[in-house]
């Protein structure tokens, strides 16, 4: 269902009167991520309500570095509009997205979908996550009640902080209708470095970078499995640097290069075009659709231990060195389900968790829950009851509550 904005509230109220389950969605580019949504009695599948026609940029205030958009606004269109004012949303394109310059941002999704899943990517190293960039939100509850939280300015403390629960809620609490986000100046100069070598060489350099004053935009661990190979490629670090001054960038590159040379690490300097190629590699834009797509989160200091773990054999991985968060993917044939379970246990041992975003159909992956119970499960379920008493929204897809088999 793709209602016009004027029809949306009455449609939601009608669904509530009938107690019909439904799934909030944006463009629908990633509806297969996460656990399957449970339909209601007599339904073959849950209804999907898309905000694709809520696609307007409501207000952009370049001087305050804020933008307000309807939830169905395509991320590509918003970034292009902000670029006209030399600004951008400092967020990664979601996994599987081609660069807009080469493929029109195919599959990039909507801003509301990005917020609903709490995605941010490697740029959180400098700019923090989407949860930290969100300063206002409009929502519609399952009964059709419209509400707002936050505001349209950065310094805002009015009202209940409903933004944090909705960010990363996967549509399980309310339908996001509008968001206000911080923007950033578009860096006039950007360069990258690709550092490759053994983990024991790269790990001290990563620690030094995280503690230095260089403040890279992103510092990502990369580990890629060669297609058709029986062994894995070595680890690498991708560094993205941005500045208003070409001289400053050259000084930072020289400084990192000296540290790398002392450690015997190979260094490749990346112009903006080559940097984008590596970024596409890291978000799977050039990879055939994987059987497994996982999101790992461990303590940042334990990321090298995860990269060395035997459970990671056959998986490609990109994980933020400063956050410990990242994506892992593999073909179905190279990753049996029992190894995904073993990898989940290893992540827990390293102080984190593993989310299964996509898995092969049938017996190969059917037994793996997308996520496990969080320690705060009682609180999460209480919040769900307050927002959605009839349990209509995204049934079976409540983050922090293990889905039923």
SVG drawing of the C-alpha trace seen along z (x, -y; Angstrom):
<svg xmlns="http://www.w3.org/2000/svg" viewBox="-13 -31 74 59">
<polyline fill="none" stroke="black" stroke-width="0.4" points="0.0,0.0 1.4,-3.4 -1.1,-6.0 -1.0,-9.7 0.0,-11.8 -3.5,-13.0 -4.8,-9.4 -2.2,-8.0 -3.8,-8.7 -7.3,-7.4 -5.7,-4.2 -3.8,-3.6 -6.9,-4.2 -8.8,-1.7 -6.2,1.0 -6.3,0.4 -10.1,0.8 -9.7,4.1 -6.7,5.1 -4.8,6.1 -1.0,6.6 1.1,4.5 4.7,3.6 5.9,0.0 8.3,-0.4 10.0,-3.0 10.8,-2.0 10.8,1.7 14.4,2.2 15.3,4.3 12.1,5.9 13.8,9.3 16.3,8.1 15.8,9.4 13.3,12.0 10.2,12.7 7.1,10.7 4.3,12.8 0.9,12.4 -2.4,12.2 -5.1,14.9 -6.4,15.5 -3.4,13.6 -0.9,15.2 1.5,12.4 1.5,9.2 0.4,6.0 3.2,3.6 2.5,-0.2 5.0,-2.2 5.9,-5.9 7.2,-6.1 4.8,-9.0 6.0,-11.0 9.0,-12.1 9.3,-15.8 12.1,-17.9 10.1,-20.0 12.8,-22.4 16.6,-22.8 18.3,-25.5 21.9,-25.6 22.9,-28.2 21.8,-26.0 23.0,-22.8 19.7,-21.1 17.3,-19.5 13.7,-18.2 12.4,-15.6 9.4,-13.3 10.3,-9.7 9.9,-8.4 12.5,-10.8 15.1,-8.8 18.5,-9.1 20.1,-9.7 17.8,-12.6 18.5,-14.2 22.2,-13.9 22.1,-15.5 20.0,-18.4 22.3,-19.0 25.4,-18.9 24.0,-21.9 24.6,-23.8 28.0,-22.0 26.5,-19.9 25.8,-16.2 24.4,-13.7 27.5,-12.0 26.1,-8.5 27.2,-5.5 25.1,-4.2 23.5,-1.0 25.0,2.3 24.6,3.4 24.3,-0.2 26.2,-1.2 27.7,-4.7 25.1,-7.2 27.5,-8.6 27.8,-5.2 24.4,-3.5 21.9,-6.2 22.2,-4.9 20.3,-1.8 18.8,-0.3 19.9,-3.1 16.5,-3.2 14.8,-6.1 15.8,-8.3 13.0,-6.9 14.2,-3.4 17.7,-4.4 16.6,-5.8 14.3,-2.8 17.2,-0.4 19.7,-2.8 22.2,-2.5 25.3,-4.7 28.4,-2.8 32.0,-3.7 31.5,-7.5 30.5,-7.2 34.2,-7.3 34.1,-11.1 30.4,-12.0 28.8,-9.4 25.7,-7.4 22.4,-8.3 20.9,-8.2 23.2,-11.1 22.4,-13.1 18.7,-12.9 17.2,-16.0 13.5,-15.7 11.0,-13.1 7.4,-12.8 5.6,-9.5 2.2,-7.8 1.2,-5.2 -0.6,-2.1 -3.9,-3.7 -3.3,-6.6 -2.3,-9.1 0.3,-11.5 3.0,-12.8 6.3,-14.7 9.5,-14.6 12.6,-16.8 12.6,-19.8 14.2,-21.5 17.2,-23.1 20.3,-21.4 19.9,-22.8 16.5,-21.3 15.5,-19.7 11.7,-19.9 9.4,-16.9 10.0,-13.2 13.0,-11.7 11.1,-9.3 13.8,-9.6 16.2,-7.1 13.7,-4.2 12.4,-4.7 15.9,-4.8 16.7,-1.1 13.2,0.1 12.7,1.8 9.2,0.4 8.0,2.2 6.9,-0.8 5.5,-3.3 5.5,-4.5 8.2,-7.2 6.7,-10.0 9.2,-12.8 12.8,-13.4 15.0,-16.3 18.8,-15.6 22.0,-17.5 24.0,-18.1 27.7,-18.6 29.8,-20.8 30.9,-18.7 34.7,-18.3 36.4,-20.0 39.4,-17.7 39.2,-13.9 41.9,-11.2 42.2,-7.7 44.9,-5.2 44.8,-1.4 47.1,0.2 47.7,4.0 49.8,6.4 49.6,8.9 47.2,8.2 50.1,8.1 51.5,5.2 48.3,3.4 46.9,3.6 49.4,1.2 48.9,-1.3 45.2,-1.2 45.5,-1.9 47.9,-4.7 45.5,-6.3 42.5,-6.0 44.5,-7.9 46.1,-10.4 44.9,-13.9 44.5,-13.1 40.7,-12.3 40.1,-10.4 36.6,-10.3 36.6,-6.6 39.0,-3.8 37.7,-0.4 39.1,3.1 38.7,5.0 38.9,8.7 37.9,10.1 37.6,13.6 38.9,14.1 36.2,15.5 37.0,19.1 39.9,19.3 40.5,21.8 42.1,19.3 41.4,15.7 43.2,12.5 45.1,10.8 43.6,8.0 43.7,4.3 42.8,0.9 41.0,-1.7 41.5,-5.2 39.4,-8.2 40.8,-11.6 39.0,-14.9 40.1,-18.6 39.6,-22.0 43.3,-22.2 45.3,-20.0 48.4,-20.7 46.9,-19.4 45.9,-16.2 49.4,-15.7 50.8,-16.2 48.5,-13.6 49.2,-11.1 52.9,-11.6 52.6,-11.1 50.6,-7.9 53.0,-6.7 56.0,-7.1 54.3,-5.1 53.3,-2.4 56.8,-2.2 58.4,-1.7 56.0,1.3 56.6,2.7 53.1,2.1 52.2,1.6 50.6,-1.7 48.5,-2.7 47.4,-6.4 43.9,-6.7 42.6,-9.6 38.8,-10.2 37.8,-7.9 39.9,-5.0 38.7,-5.7 35.1,-5.3 36.1,-1.9 37.3,-0.6 34.1,-2.0 32.0,-0.1 34.0,3.0 33.3,2.5 29.5,2.2 29.2,5.2 28.2,3.0 30.2,5.2 29.3,8.5 26.6,10.8 23.7,11.1 25.1,13.1 23.4,16.0 24.5,14.6 24.6,11.0 25.5,10.5 26.1,7.5 28.7,7.9 29.4,5.7 32.2,6.4 34.4,4.4 36.7,2.3 39.9,3.6 38.7,7.2 38.1,6.6 41.5,8.1 40.7,11.2 37.4,11.6 39.2,11.2 41.6,13.9 38.8,16.3 38.5,19.5 34.7,19.0 35.3,16.1 36.8,18.3 35.0,17.9 33.4,14.5 34.2,11.1 34.1,8.4 34.3,4.6 34.3,3.5 34.9,0.0 38.1,-0.1 36.7,-2.7 33.1,-1.3 33.6,2.5 30.5,2.5 30.4,3.8 29.1,6.1 30.0,9.7 28.9,11.6 29.3,14.9 27.8,17.1 25.4,19.7 27.5,22.6 30.6,21.4 28.9,20.9 26.9,23.7 24.4,22.6 26.3,24.2 29.2,21.9 27.0,18.9 25.9,20.1 29.6,20.6 30.4,17.1 27.6,15.7 29.1,17.4 32.5,16.0 31.1,12.4 29.5,12.9 32.9,14.0 34.4,10.8 31.9,8.6 29.4,8.2 26.6,9.7 25.7,10.9 22.6,10.0 21.6,12.1 20.3,9.6 19.9,12.1 20.2,15.9 19.6,18.6 16.1,19.9 15.2,23.4 17.1,25.7 20.5,23.9 19.5,20.9 15.9,21.3 17.0,22.3 19.1,19.2 17.2,16.4 18.0,12.9 18.8,11.7 18.7,13.0 17.0,11.7 18.6,8.6 19.1,8.2 16.5,5.3 13.8,7.5 11.2,6.8 11.6,3.1 11.5,3.4 8.3,5.5 6.7,2.9 7.6,0.2 6.0,2.2 2.8,2.6 2.6,-1.1 3.1,-2.0 1.3,0.9 -1.2,2.6 -2.8,4.7 0.7,5.9 0.0,4.9 3.3,3.4 6.1,5.7 4.9,8.8 7.9,11.0 10.4,8.2 11.0,6.5 14.8,5.9 16.0,7.3 13.3,10.0 14.3,13.3 11.8,14.1 9.7,17.3 10.9,20.2"/>
</svg>
